Structure formats: structure tokens, C-alpha cells
Amino acid sequence: MKLLVFSTVIPTKKNLRVKTFETLHKALKKRIPTELIWVVYQPDQFEKIMMDDQTIYCIQDFNDGVDLLKKLNPDLVLVPNRKEPIQHSASLAGKTLGIPLIGFSGAKIDNRLFGEKFENMKVEGQTRAAFKKLLQNKLPADSEEQSKFLRRARFFLYKYRFFIKTQLSVKRNIFKIFFLLLRDFVNFGSSASLPFNTSLDHYLLHDKLEVGRHQYYGIPAEKISVVGNPLLDDIFHKISTVKTRTKINNQIKILIFTDSLYEHGIWSYKERESFLKNLFGKLQEDKTILFDIKIHPTTESETYYQGLFKKLRLSAKIFQSEDLYDLINNYDIIVTYGVSTTHTELSLCGKKTILISTKHLPTFLLVDEAIKAELIRQCNNFMDLIPLIHDFHEQEINLTNEFIEQRDKYFYKFDGKSGKRAADSIIQFFETMKSKSN
């Protein structure tokens, strides 16, 4: 079986989407020979990459979605449930060419809830942040060397041109194309969610609570499989390895997990610089505290942090590609900020974490419950950080029964087998579609 997926990064970089597809591919291969075909959409072209039973293409190799599917000829196409321009182009082309389409909930720890107050909360300046992002000279996964004038805006226009050319290839009415163009630009300006894609042949969902949302859009129950979240499989197997570090002298080792608030247009360059200088400066005041940092694996620039450390004369280590679980046992406490799926992972594994408040951002799933269970402590002022670290270091923590109940409520079948269930569903759907075409 040839399965086509899309990614914003070359899959040697391990973001959430890459991890999701790798989990699915691994589970599929145990049941049926599977070739995974990647199409990477980013501004820079690259030569085709071959890796065992995986092939990686760049989007610039294709004129539009129809050209892409005709050249790659996959058996199935896996796309998200929302209409992102490149992947929606593939779904339009798939419908025209008769290639089956499977939708998935998205490569997120959870795309349903983000803490108790998320539904009623609006991040200030969403429209302003959207346009700030658009005018940036880099995409989130770019290095400093890739920075070019309006690079992000120019690539956004490239993706939308690809979408328009696909619509023309499938003979969509020109007036409808114009109407969709206006709608999408209004939606972008207002930071509205991408439209829901109701044209897919089957849907893989994370949990039962998503079923109602899909049925609201007219998706019949027979097109839905609730499989759990494949991203959680690896976490399920790794959280048992998390341990408390053995105390050595009076030293307290801190690992700082940064967040790409600047790259996503929430912070300005000056705001990021000021926050980090204040954080690092405060930690340096206490000679018993040693710290290193872990930056985002794809969206943050190691070069930026190297330059900042040189300016501040810091000798801390900078981790980027390393796995969270390979690092945290070497540290006593995690210090973090912003809004990140990493916060949910830290909650799940019960690692001592201090969350520094930033700009009234919402908390991710399970973080509020971890705060209530005292697995995570909040810090609202840098003046409180050092005393909080020392107090937390002496405290013993345990997963409470109430916390475990909440975890099981939020995560459907948290058992490490979601990838297998998703693979079983894909194979069953594939075999059904094959039998219908014979």
C-alpha cells in the first residue's frame, strides 16, 4: 500500500506531525507492506530523498494537486480534517481522480480542550498577531540563514496559487474560486479556524467526544473510527521511565523548556529578548542553581540562543533535537513558559515543573489538573522564582487518584495502542475500497 502524507518539514526533523505519521507507518508495516510517501511544503526546493520504504518529495516538483496525485499515484491520501491550502488541494484532486481520502484529527496532543477557561478566552490581538506572522522574514521551522524579505508572506501566496491552480484543474467554477478567495482572506485576517473538510471518505478521531462535532457537519457514523491519539503511544511507554534525580550536594539542576512565542507572532523580538534576559539573570543570582535549555525542535533557532548566550556570557547547554524523555531525568525541576504541548507531556509524566505566567495565555490540556495536584507550580513574578525553586525541590510529589481520573477522562484509551487501532482502521478501509473497485 502506498500512503501519501504531507509535512511542513523534512521528516528527519521530529515535530508532532512527523511523529504521528511515523507511529502509523510502524503499525501499518506490521500488518501490510506499506510505502510512506511524504510531500514537504516549504519555500526551499530539495532533491528527492529515499529512506528505506519512505520517499520524500518537495511541493515544487508539482504544478498543482492533480499533477501531484497523478505523478505519485498513491493508494490512499491522509489529510487533516481542516482545509489547509496544500492538503485541501490534494483532497480536491483525490475526489476528481477517485483516490480514497482519510481525514485525521490533527497532529496535536489534543485538539479539543486547552484547559478550563480556554473556550471563554481570547488571546489579545489575534488579527494583529496573524499579520505580524505573515510579514515575518522566516517561517517557524527556518534557520537564521534562511531568512529573506517577506519569506513567509511569499510562501503563503505560493500555497494559495497552488490551491487556485488545483481548482482550475478540477474544473471548479471561476466564480466559486473567487468567492473562496475572498472568504479565506477574510478568515485569515480575523484568525478564524480553517473550514471543515466534509468531502473525505473516512475519518480517524482521537476520542468519542469528537464524534458529535463531525456529525454536526453531516459526517455519518459509518465514516468515523475512534482510535485514540497515536502521538500518545510513545508517551505512554516513556512516562514510566521518568524518575527523580538523586540529590548531589546542594546543587539544583534546572532544564528550561522555551516556547516559540516570537516565531508565532505572539511576542515581538524585544519582548522575547527581555523575558529571556530576566529569566537567565534571575537564575544566575543563585550559585546553587545550574541550568540548561531545551528549545523547540523545529521552530526555534539554535543560532539565536548561541548568540544570546555569548552576549550574556552563559555556558549553559542548548538542546534541540533531543527527546524530552532522554533529558529530564538528569534535572530536578523543569522551568517553562508560554503555551505548549510539552506542558501536557510534563503533566502526564509527573515531572516537577514551574510554569512562568506569560501574557495571559491559556493552559494546555491537563495542566490545570497538574497545578491542582501540585505537580506543576505557577510563578507569576520573577522575584518569586528562586524561593519557589528551593521550596519545590524539597517537596515530594505523587500522581493523585483524582489526577489519574482526569487524565483517563481526557485521553481516550491511553494504553499505547492508538497507532495499532488507527492502522487496523486504515487497512480495513483500504480493503473495503479495493473490493468496491474490483
N, C-alpha and C positions, 0 to 999 in steps of 0.2 A: 504494500500500500504506500502511495506517495501522498504525504500530508504537507500542505503548504501553510506556513505561518509567517507573520510579519513582526519586525522588531525595529526599534529606533537606534539600536546599537549592534555592532558586530558581536555575535554571541560568545566570544571569548571574554567579554565583559559580563559580569553576573548581576544584572538587575532583576527585578521581580518577574518581569515577563519572561526573560530568558530562563530563570529557574522554573517557572511554571511549565514551559514547553519541554524543558529537559526532563522534568518529572514525568510528564505524559509520554514522552518518547521512550523513556526507560521502561515504563509499564507496558506500552504497546509492543515493544520488541520481545517481551516475554511471551506474548500471545501470537504475534503475526509479524513476518518480515516487514519492516517499516523504514522507508526513506524519509527523512525530515528535510524539507526544502525551506530555507529561510530567504525572505526578501527584506533587505535592510534599507530603510528610507532615512537618509541623512544627506547633507549637502555634498559631501565629498565622494567621488567615484572611486571604486577599487576593482581589482580583478577578481573574478570568480574564485571562491575558496572551497576546496574539497576537504572534508574531515570524515573519514570512515563512511558511515551511512548518512552523512549530512552534506548538503551543498548550500553555499551561501552566495546569493546574488545581490547586486545593488540595484535600486529602483531605476537608476538612469539607464539601465540596459533595455528598458521597455518604454514604448510610446504612450501606452495607456493600459487600463485594466484588462481589456480584451486581448491586446497584444501579449501581455504578461501571461495570462492563463493559456493562451494558445501555444506559446513557446515552452512553458514549464509543464503543461498537461498534468496537473495533479489529480489524484482520485478524490481528495477532499480538501476543502479550504476551511481553516479555523480563523474566525474573526471575532472581535468583541461585539457586544450587543448594541453599542452606540456607533453612530455614523461618522467616524473619523475619515477625512477625505480619501486617503490612500486605500485603507482597508474597505471602505464603502465602495470604492471603485472596483475592488476585487469581487465584492458581493454582487454588484450590478452585472459585471461581466460573467460571473458564475451562473446567475439566473439566465442570461442570454445563451450561454454555451451548454447549459444543462449539467454543470458541475456542482455536486452537493455542497452545501454550506452549513457549518456548525458554528453556533454562537457560544461564547463563554462569558462568564460574569465579569471578567477583567482580572488582570494580574495584580491583585491587592490582597493584603492580609484579610480585609473585609471591606466591602463596598456598600454596606447597608447602614451601619451605625458608627458614629465617631464620638461617642461619649454622651452623657446625659443631656447636655444643653446644645448639642450641635444643630438640631433642627431649627431652633429659635434664634440662632446666632448668625450674624453676617460679618465676615471679615471686612474691616473698613477699606473703602477704596478699591473694590473688586475690579471695576471698569478701568480705573487708573492703573491698577497693577497689571491688568491684561495688556494694555497698550505699552506700559513700561517694558514688559516681557517682549512684546513684538518688536520694539525698537532696539533691543539689545544686539550687540555685535557677535554674540555667541549663542549657540543652543546649549541646553543644560549639560549635555554629555561632551561638549567641546573642551579642548585644552586651550591655554592662552595663545598658543601658536596658531590655532585655527580661527582666531578672532578676525573678523572682517567687517567692514562698514555695513550695517543693517543686514547682517547674515541671516538672522532669524526671520525677519520680515520677508526677505527674498526667497527663503526656502518655503515659508508659508504660502507665498504666491505660486511657487513651483508646484506644491502639492495640490493647490486648488486648480491650477491649469491642467494637471494630470486628471483630476476629477472631471473637469469640464470636457476634456478630450474623450474620456471614457463615456460620458453621457452622449456625446455626439456619435461615438462608435456603436452604441446600443440603440441609436435612432430615437433618443428621447426628444420630445417636443421642445423647440427652441424657447418657447415662452415659459415652459416649466423650468428649464435650465436657468433662465433669467430670474424667475421668482425664487428659486432655491438659492441663487447667488445673493439676492437681497436679504433673504431670511438668515442665511448663515453669517453674513457680515453684521447684521443686527444682533444676532445671538452672541457673536464673538465680542462685540462692543459692550454688551450687557453681562458678559461672563456667564451666559446661560449654559445649561448642560447640553451636550450633543444630543440630537434627536435619536430616539429609539429605533432600532432596525427590526421591523416586523416581517421582513421577507426571507429570513433564514429558515432552513429546513429542520433544524433541531437545535436545542438549547441545553447547555450544561450549566447548572446552577450550583451555587455554594451551599445554600440551605433552603429549607421549606418556606421560610418567610419571604423569599424572593418570588415564589410561585404566584402569589396574588398580584404582584406588580406586573408580571408578564401576562397574566390573564386579563388584567386591566387593559393591556394593549392588544388584546384579542388573540393571544397565543394559546392554542388548545393544549390541554393537559397531555395528550399523546405525543406532543413535540418536545416535552420537557423531561429532563433527567436530573434529579437532585443527587449530586455525587460528593459534596463536600469540597473543600478548597485544597487542591494539590500542593499549594505553597506551604501548607501546614504540616505536610507529611515529614519533611526534613526536620522541622522544628520539633515535632512530636518525638522523634528519635533522639534529638540532641539535648533537649532540656534536662534529661536525666543525668547528663554529664556535667551540669553546672554545679560547682562546689564553692564553698567559702575558702578564701585564700588563707593559708597558715600565717599567723602574725609573725613578723620579723622585726625585732627591736621595736622602736616606736614609729616606724615609717608607715604611712598610709599611701597606698598606690591608687591613683585615680586614672580612669580612662574616660576621656571626653568624647562623646559622640556629637559631632557637629550636625548642622542641618543646612540644606541648600536654600535658605530663605532669600538670599540675594539672587541666586540663579533663577528662582521662580518669581522674581519681581516683587516680593513682599518687603524686602529690605533694600535700601539704597547701598551703594558701596561704602559710604561713610558710616551708615548705621551698622553694617557688618563689622567694619574695622573697629569702631568704638566699642561694640559689645565684646569682641574677642580680646581687645587690649585690656578692658576692665576685668574680664574673666581670668585671663592669664596672669595679670598683675596681682589680683587678689590671691590667687593660689600661690604665687611666689612669696607672699608675705610670711607663709608658714613653712619653715625649713623641714618639718617632718612630713610634708606632703610632696610626693613626686607624681608627675602627671605626663601622660602621652595622649595623642588624639587619634581618633578614627574618623576619617572623612567619608563622604558618600562615594560609593564605588564607581559611579559613572558621571554624576552631575557636578561634582566639585573639582577644582584644580589643585593638584598637589604643588604645582609651581607657585601658586599664590601663597600657600601656607609656608613653603620653604622661604619665600621672600620675607614674609611677616616674621617668622622665627629668627631669621638673620637680623632683621631690624631690631627685634626685641632681645636679641642675644639669648635665645632659648635653645636648649639641646634636646628637647622632647622628641620622641619618635612620632612619625606620621605614618599611620596605617591607612590603606585604601582598599586594595583588592582582597585583603584577608577576611576570612569568615568570622563573624561575630563570636561564634562559639569556640573558635580556636584562640580567642584573645581573652575573654572575660574572666576566666579562672585565674589569670595572672594579676588581677586587680581586685581591690577591696570594694570599691564603690564606682559606679558609673555616674558621671555628671553629663546632663544633656539639656537641650532646649528646643524650642520650635514645636513642630507637629510632624511626627514621623511614624512609619510602621515599625521602626526599631523600638519605639516605646511600648508597643503592644507585645513584641517579642520579649523584651525585658520583663514585662509584667507576667507573661506566660511562664518564664523560667524562674521567676522569683529572685532575680539578682538585685541587690541593693542599688537603688537608683535615686539620684537627686535631679528633679526637673525644675529648671530655672524658668520662671514665667517670662513670656515674651509676647508683647503686642496683643494680648487677649485672644490668642489663637485657641481653637478647640483642642480637646484631647482626643487621641485616637482610641479605638475600641479597647476596653478592659483597663485603661489607665485610671479612670475614676475609681474603679473597684480595687485596683492595686494601691491607690492612695489611701482608701478606706481601710485596707488590710495592713497598711504601714509597710508595704514592700517598696513603695515609692514615697519619697518625701519631697514636698514642694519648697522652693526657695523664691521668695518674692523680692529680695533685696540682696545685692552683693555683700552688704555689711554682715548679713546673717550666714553667709556661705561657710566660712571656716568653722564657727561653732557647730553648725549643723553637721558638717563632715565628721567632726570628732564625736559628737553625740551619736550619730548614726553608726559609726564604726564600732562602738561599744554595744550596740543593740543587737539582740538576736531576732531573726525574722523566720517565719514559717508560713506556708500556704494555709490559710484558714479554710474550713469546710465551706463557709459562705462564698469565699473567693472561687473555690473549685466549682461550686454550683453555678456561679455566674459564668465562669469560663465554659462549662459544658452547655449552658444555655445559648451562649453566643456562637459557639463553633460546632456546627453540625458534624456529628461523628468524628470527634477529634481522636482518631485512632491510628493515624499513619497509613491509611489505605485509600485515601481520596483519589490518588493517581490511578490506582488499580480500578476503582469504580468508574472513573472517567474513561479509562482505556476500554473497559468492558462495554460501556455505553457507545463509544465511538465505533468499535468493531461490530457490535450488533446493528447499529445504524448503517454502517458501510455494507454489511452483508445483505441487509434488507434492500438497500438501494440497488445493489448489484442484481439481486433476484428480480426486482421490478424491471430492470433494463434488459434482462435476458428474454 
